[in-house]
Amino acid sequence: MSKLKIPFGLRDGQLLAATNVTNGLACGCFCPGCGARLVAKRPKEKVAHFAHHSAESCVTGYETALHLAAKQALLKRREIFVPAIAVAKRLYDEGTGFEAIATKEIQAKLITLDSVEDESREYEGIVPDIIATYKGKLLFVEIAVTHFVDEPKLAKLQKLKIPTLEIDLSHAPELPTLAEIEEMVVSDNSNRTWLINPRQQALQQKVDDEARQSLEDRVVRKLKSKLLMRGEHDNYMRLTDTEKLQIEIAATGLTYNDLSSFIGKKVRGGRSFGVRPDVWQAAIFRNFICPERTWIFDVDEVCFWLANHLTLTRPFPNAEKVAVWDYLISLVEVGVLERYGGQSFSVIEDIP
């Protein structure tokens, strides 16, 4: 982009396009950057623009022209589209595997400004490009053409805690019209970001608190549930084998007659779980075979669950794995389970 061509000239404090003034030096316009006299040029096959009358051209004319055009647009329209404020927080508890996610958003919207200042003024060492007010509160607008807000300036803005919006005009046409700049400054929602917004910080704190509280509530409920289940399990473990069997069969939704031909199988290591084989075999039916969902499980998974549900009392090394393997294979033989290679199984038909 050639910075020697200037899209707008100043005359009597007003920013004008080359198409709206007399051609040549008679335009009476001056450079927004250096103040030198300009010449209006309106070639037939090119976009109208301004150039410096003298041989030397300044390097600030183009950027200053866009800054002034942006301020002029806001002075004219007294409105600006502000982007959304979206915040989120995700927390994870390793002990339970629970996570909590909280989000909040303030929608983007077109706001009507109370005022836009004609003259720039300093605020504790910084001069914002545009100073406006909205609902009685200050709003800074920074216009970025070739230079964006740097870290030192951002640090000063953060101390002020005044909402600051940065609008990116670096993709403006080489020689934009005033109408194009007005659209880019006032209405375009794709070229602006919040540099500072105290509402975003407050909203983030609220979301952080909500996520933390949600996770704490879930963890506490889980712990209470585990304590309750632990108490129930202790009561279960004090029952006789016959009473345990009755509970396991009742939990399947079937009757003893329905299950009698599938449980009580004599297998190697049959006493590996501290109860009669029909008890732990009914427990397998209840937890792995009768649930409505279809799933694949393996010998290790069944052994792990039984060891926590009952009491592991293996009579020889790996006895529990041998016992479960033999029992699951017996169910394959009668058409209840299907083997998926290795030691994995799946239910293939409903229980009679």
Buried (B, 14 or more C-beta within 10 A) or exposed (E): EEBBBBBBBBBEEEBBBBEBBEBEEEBBBBBBBBEBBBBBBBEEEEBBBBBBBEEEBBEBBBBBBBBBBBBBBBBEBBBBBBBEBBBEBEBEBEEBEBEBBBEBEBEEEEBEBEBBBEEEEEBEEBEBBBBBEBEEEBBBBBBBBEEBBEEEBBEBBEEBEBBBBBBBBEEBEEBBBBEBBBEBBBEBEEBBEBBBBEEBEEBBEBBBEBBBEBBBEBBEEBEEEEEEEEEEBEEBEEBEBEEBBBBBBEBBEBEEEBBEEBBBBEBEBBBBBBBBBBBBBBBBBBBBBBEEEEEEBBBEBBBEBBBEBBEBEBEEEEBBBBBBBBBBBBBEEEEBBBBEEEBBBBBEEEBE
